[in-house]
Amino acid sequence: MRGYRVRGTARDPGDSKNAHLLELEGAKEKLSLLRADIMDPESLRAAFSGCHGVFHVASPVSNDPQELVPVAVDGTRNVMSAAAAEGVRRVVLTSSYGAVHMDPNRSPDAVMDETCWSDYDFCARTGNWYCCAKMKAEITATEEAARLGLQLAVVLPCMTMGPMLQKDLNLSNHHVLRYLMGVKRSYPNAVAAYVDVHDVASAHVLAYETPSAAGQRYLCAGVVLHRAQLVAMLRDLFPEYPVTAKCEDDSKPRERPYKFSNKRLKDLGLEFTPLEKSLYEAVICMQKKGHLPVIEKQLRANL
């Protein structure tokens, strides 16, 4: 934990789903969990009291735009207000590349970077309410930081891969598992950006520790690949599994990976992890936690 004393928040700190946090190395001495809710300003103030920095990583997940967007915005406003009231020096906000890349009018030759924003109307028309919520929350955080005199740095991660601390599957590893086991019979003709979970954590620390990071956005993406390239990596790493092999739409030209720049984070000293390493560690982790069968290579011919 780099010498910091860390105060985490949860709606129910005693819930067994948080046990993995308390088992981290050094947690007994340096980590405490407090009850807090982003819609409860007083609980936030109590949690932030005495803290130098706040990492606002929480985000609601819902398919209901009437619930998702207002909670994301009001919750962010509450976090910023509570941080300012308690004398916090810097807030690091976890936004998303969903706030950056969803723009159908962007040229395929354009380089996606921190100056880019998704098209809110397009996201709303297509039901991408998570992207809408992330955009609105980031704009709110920026406005509140200026109004309250807070330092704000924003990290924009993409699809995050790698090992899990918790026992339950998260969305990204469920995504990997379905392709690895061939549960998803075909993959889409689509591209996506990927980053290692360790790199996302490092990006947040760098955004907090670097004086010049205040007022900056940081696109946290290691590589952009077509889904065919992702499943090919899985097949090369774990040929003993029945990895999905068919594209669901071979009749159209393959989508091209778009150009992007992660130079801003590299300039802070972040070295991005190769996706092959992230995928390998994700699969080994899922095996150890019982989500995947360990298939011996000599049984490959029977699949």
C-alpha positions in Angstrom: 0.0 0.0 0.0 3.0 2.3 -0.6 3.0 3.5 3.0 -0.4 5.1 2.9 -3.1 4.5 5.5 -6.2 3.7 3.4 -9.8 4.2 4.3 -12.2 2.3 2.1 -16.0 2.7 2.0 -18.8 0.3 1.6 -22.6 0.2 2.2 -22.0 -2.7 4.6 -18.3 -3.0 5.6 -19.0 -6.2 7.5 -20.4 -8.0 4.4 -18.5 -11.1 3.5 -18.0 -9.9 0.0 -15.5 -7.4 1.4 -13.4 -10.0 3.2 -10.8 -10.2 0.4 -9.9 -6.5 1.1 -9.1 -7.2 4.7 -6.9 -10.1 3.7 -4.6 -8.0 1.6 -1.0 -7.7 2.8 -0.7 -5.0 5.4 -4.4 -4.5 5.6 -4.6 -5.0 9.4 -2.2 -2.0 9.9 -3.1 0.2 7.0 -6.7 -0.4 5.8 -10.0 0.3 7.5 -13.5 0.0 6.0 -16.3 2.5 6.8 -19.9 2.6 6.0 -20.7 5.2 3.3 -23.2 5.8 0.5 -22.7 8.3 -2.3 -26.3 9.4 -1.8 -25.7 10.1 1.9 -23.5 13.3 2.2 -23.0 13.0 5.9 -21.7 9.4 5.6 -19.2 10.7 3.0 -18.0 13.5 5.3 -17.4 11.1 8.1 -15.5 8.8 5.8 -13.4 11.6 4.3 -12.5 13.3 7.6 -8.8 13.5 8.0 -8.0 12.3 4.5 -5.6 14.0 2.1 -7.0 12.4 -1.1 -10.2 10.8 -2.3 -10.6 8.2 -5.0 -14.1 8.3 -6.4 -14.4 4.9 -8.1 -18.0 4.0 -7.3 -20.5 4.1 -10.1 -24.1 2.8 -10.2 -24.9 0.1 -12.8 -28.5 0.0 -14.1 -30.4 -0.3 -17.4 -32.8 2.4 -16.1 -31.7 5.9 -17.3 -34.0 7.5 -14.7 -32.0 5.8 -12.0 -28.5 5.5 -13.5 -27.7 9.0 -14.7 -29.2 11.1 -11.8 -27.5 8.8 -9.2 -24.1 9.1 -11.0 -24.4 12.8 -11.2 -25.8 13.5 -7.7 -23.5 11.0 -6.1 -20.5 12.7 -7.7 -21.7 16.1 -6.6 -22.0 14.7 -3.0 -18.5 13.3 -3.1 -17.0 16.6 -4.3 -18.8 18.6 -1.8 -17.9 16.3 1.1 -14.3 16.3 0.0 -14.1 20.1 0.0 -15.9 20.3 3.3 -13.3 18.0 4.9 -10.3 19.7 3.5 -9.3 17.0 1.0 -6.4 18.1 -1.3 -7.1 16.0 -4.4 -9.9 13.9 -5.8 -9.1 11.2 -8.4 -12.2 10.3 -10.4 -12.6 7.0 -12.2 -14.4 7.9 -15.4 -14.5 5.5 -18.4 -13.4 5.3 -22.0 -17.1 5.1 -22.6 -17.0 8.9 -22.0 -14.5 9.2 -24.8 -14.9 6.8 -27.7 -18.7 6.6 -28.5 -18.8 9.0 -31.4 -20.1 7.7 -34.8 -18.8 10.8 -36.6 -15.2 10.5 -35.6 -13.0 9.7 -38.6 -11.5 6.2 -38.6 -8.1 7.9 -39.0 -8.5 10.1 -36.0 -6.5 9.4 -32.9 -8.6 9.0 -29.8 -7.1 10.7 -26.8 -8.1 12.8 -23.8 -9.4 15.6 -25.9 -12.2 13.4 -27.2 -15.7 13.0 -25.8 -18.5 10.6 -26.7 -21.6 11.9 -28.4 -24.2 12.1 -25.6 -27.2 12.1 -27.9 -25.9 9.1 -29.8 -25.3 7.2 -26.6 -28.8 8.1 -25.4 -30.4 7.0 -28.7 -28.6 3.7 -28.6 -29.3 3.0 -25.0 -25.7 3.3 -23.8 -26.8 4.8 -20.5 -23.6 3.8 -18.7 -21.6 6.0 -21.1 -24.2 8.8 -20.6 -23.8 8.5 -16.8 -20.0 8.6 -17.0 -20.0 11.7 -19.2 -22.4 13.5 -17.0 -20.6 12.5 -13.8 -17.2 13.6 -15.2 -18.6 17.0 -16.3 -20.2 17.4 -12.8 -16.9 16.6 -11.1 -15.0 19.1 -13.2 -17.5 21.9 -12.6 -17.6 21.2 -8.8 -13.8 21.0 -8.6 -13.6 24.5 -10.1 -16.4 25.9 -7.9 -15.0 24.4 -4.7 -11.3 24.9 -5.4 -10.5 21.2 -5.4 -7.7 19.5 -7.4 -9.2 16.9 -9.7 -7.5 14.3 -11.9 -9.6 11.9 -14.1 -8.6 8.4 -15.1 -10.5 6.8 -18.0 -10.1 3.0 -18.1 -11.4 0.7 -20.8 -12.2 -3.0 -20.6 -10.1 -4.1 -17.6 -8.5 -7.5 -17.6 -6.4 -9.6 -15.2 -6.7 -11.5 -11.9 -9.4 -10.8 -9.4 -9.1 -10.2 -5.7 -12.6 -11.2 -4.9 -14.1 -14.7 -5.4 -17.1 -13.7 -7.5 -16.6 -13.2 -11.3 -16.6 -9.7 -12.6 -17.9 -8.6 -16.0 -14.6 -8.6 -17.8 -13.5 -12.1 -16.6 -17.0 -13.4 -17.3 -16.4 -12.1 -20.8 -13.1 -14.1 -21.1 -14.6 -17.2 -19.6 -17.5 -17.3 -22.1 -15.0 -17.2 -25.0 -12.5 -19.6 -23.4 -15.2 -22.3 -22.8 -16.9 -21.7 -26.1 -20.2 -20.8 -24.3 -20.5 -17.9 -26.6 -20.8 -19.6 -30.0 -19.5 -16.7 -32.0 -17.7 -13.4 -31.5 -18.9 -10.0 -33.0 -17.2 -8.2 -35.8 -16.1 -5.5 -33.4 -13.1 -3.9 -31.7 -12.5 -2.9 -28.1 -9.8 -1.4 -25.9 -8.2 -3.4 -23.1 -6.0 -2.6 -20.1 -4.5 -4.6 -17.2 -6.1 -4.2 -13.8 -2.6 -3.4 -12.3 -2.1 -0.6 -14.8 -5.5 0.9 -13.8 -4.5 0.9 -10.2 -1.1 2.4 -11.0 -2.7 5.1 -13.2 -4.9 6.2 -10.2 -1.8 6.4 -7.9 0.1 8.4 -10.5 -2.8 10.8 -11.0 -2.9 11.3 -7.2 0.8 11.7 -6.6 1.9 13.8 -9.6 1.4 17.5 -8.9 0.9 18.3 -12.6 -1.9 15.8 -12.9 -4.4 18.2 -11.4 -6.9 19.3 -14.0 -5.9 16.5 -16.4 -7.7 13.5 -18.0 -5.8 10.2 -18.5 -6.8 7.7 -21.1 -6.0 4.3 -19.6 -5.9 1.9 -22.5 -3.1 -0.6 -23.4 -4.2 -1.9 -26.7 -7.1 -1.9 -29.1 -7.9 -5.2 -30.8 -10.5 -6.8 -33.0 -12.4 -9.5 -31.0 -10.9 -12.1 -33.4 -7.4 -11.1 -32.1 -8.6 -11.5 -28.5 -9.9 -15.0 -29.0 -6.8 -16.0 -31.0 -4.7 -14.9 -27.9 -6.8 -17.1 -25.7 -6.5 -20.1 -28.1 -2.7 -19.7 -28.3 -2.4 -19.4 -24.5 -4.8 -22.2 -23.6 -5.2 -24.6 -26.6 -6.7 -27.2 -24.3 -10.0 -25.2 -24.0 -12.7 -25.1 -26.7 -12.2 -21.4 -27.5 -14.9 -19.7 -29.6 -13.7 -19.7 -33.2 -16.5 -18.3 -35.4 -17.3 -14.7 -36.2 -21.0 -13.9 -36.1 -20.8 -11.7 -39.2 -18.2 -12.9 -41.8 -20.1 -11.2 -44.6 -18.9 -7.7 -43.8 -15.3 -6.4 -43.9 -13.5 -6.8 -40.5 -13.8 -3.7 -38.3 -10.4 -1.9 -38.0 -8.9 -1.2 -34.6 -9.0 2.6 -34.1 -6.0 4.7 -33.3 -5.5 5.9 -29.8 -2.9 7.6 -27.6 -2.0 6.7 -24.1 1.1 9.0 -24.1 -0.1 11.1 -21.3 0.0 8.2 -18.8 3.3 6.9 -20.3 4.7 10.4 -19.7 3.9 9.9 -16.0 5.9 6.7 -16.0 3.3 4.0 -16.6 4.5 1.0 -18.6 1.5 -0.9 -19.9 1.2 -4.6 -19.4 0.9 -6.8 -22.5 -2.6 -8.2 -22.9 -1.3 -11.7 -23.2 0.0 -11.5 -19.7 -3.3 -10.1 -18.4 -5.3 -12.9 -20.1 -3.0 -15.6 -18.8 -3.2 -14.3 -15.2 -7.0 -13.9 -15.5 -7.5 -17.5 -16.6 -5.1 -18.9 -13.9 -7.0 -16.9 -11.3 -10.4 -18.2 -12.5 -9.0 -21.7 -12.3 -7.8 -21.2 -8.7 -11.1 -19.7 -7.6 -13.0 -22.6 -9.2 -14.7 -20.8 -12.1 -12.8 -22.9 -14.7 -11.9 -26.5 -14.9 -8.2 -27.3 -15.1 -8.0 -29.3 -18.3 -4.8 -31.2 -18.9 -3.3 -30.6 -22.3 -3.2 -34.3 -23.2 -7.1 -34.2 -23.1 -7.2 -31.6 -25.8 -8.1 -34.1 -28.5 -11.2 -35.1 -26.7 -12.7 -31.6 -26.7 
